[in-house]
């Protein structure tokens, strides 16, 4: 059987990476430095200027501020920043940089994209479609190019329930260039909502733009050595670079943090649907081995698309949030606002929607208005109402993924790993079946606490004590309010007019208590 050697392939190679300031891009760069720093010639990273920072300054900031690059500070000379912007004409490359990339690059990893689910369609065209087109036009000129890895998404064709590892034309028997021109002329300035006919059954413009880009690759660039990787929901790391590492609120981490803080108490999700989350390090390992496979004699065009999905080691959204709640009680954040509870709702039937509305009113909006009222009383800037509105909007936007599931065919990655030796299969692990979900979620919660909320492990005991105090205060408040309501009902009707003053006094007291809790907690 023909063997695929990953380390041999990367020996003496020059790489070009886009999207390295994103979640996947950072972990990809870290893994390449860890495994190939002594064998690679050079890693070029495309970074645009931002907020008066040069690309070199942004790269240095990445190296010296992110904990995952702590072991690699001495390797920064291997990484060279290239000033460029995939949305600009000619990618805004200088002639010198363009020549350098054309003459030297062997492998390209293209992960730069906008991953928002909302916004005008022009933004998705510029970054996800035209940006990739500009990159591939540059790749066509590269003299020593061997492999291009395009990072797509498993949900580009989510209007289908079974998704195979192949490229699907967005519209059958349609000319690609005519279709894209039609979109640009008629829909660029529209903010597509779910159900819009131009989405062709997809829930948002992001998934459509990714599907269009894959179609473009098939139609315009059949001669380029491209392989397409489609991860599902990218989540906190399993083992590398640090167990549970994440520095982004996108995806599952945002929902977990808002739940662990006690802010989110109602989400739209189906407890029985599969949560197709995939650790970021397994995604990155898949990208690295896919590049080697694409340049090898093993490659065939019927295996040009690689699904990086959950496979048989399944977990449901119900199990996901149950573990989140249980572990958040064990590993509470310092900024916990109220005890953790969560109600899942499929938001499908009439009664589902009614229950969800009631849950929003009593668990989210009343709390948010009351919280901001207390903030104003103690001289703090109110923020909870704005946060709750964003949370509820996000819950609706993510509903197609939290209330549905798909059958992703995933044979191609298994085919590749069978041709690797055991040592390299361990180093570039993609085996979902080895994940111990309770341990994974323990590290997941701990990672969110450490790297996003910035709570050191030394504060854990203090946070647990603070959590207990908040629970006792809430129980006391419930007893007081219950007794007050009972007294009010039993009292003469003329006492109703003093209700408002009692509420204000109670609010002031609660505000003072919360202030001291935050001050001393």
Secondary structure by P-SEA (a helix, b strand, c coil): cbbbbccccccbbbbbbcccccaaaaaaaaaaaacccccccbbbbbbcccccccaaaaaaaaacccccccccccccccbbbbbcccccccccccaaaaaaaaacccbbbbccccccccccccccccccaaaaaaaaaaaaacccccbbbbbbbccccccccccccccccccccccaaaaaaaaaacccccccccccccccccccaaaaaaaaaaaaaaccccccbbbbbbbccccccccccccccccccccaaaaaaaaaaccccccccccccccccccaaaaaaaaaaaaaaaacccccccccccccccccccccaaaaaaaaaaaaaaccccccccbbbbbbbccccaaaaaaaaaaaacccaaaaaaaaaaaaaacccccaaaaaaaaaaaaaaaaaaaacccccccaaaaaaaaaccaaaaaaacccccccaaaaaaaaaaaaaacccccccccaaaaaaaaaaaaaaaaaaaaaaaaaaaaaaaacccccccaaaaaaaaaaaaaaaaaaaaaacc
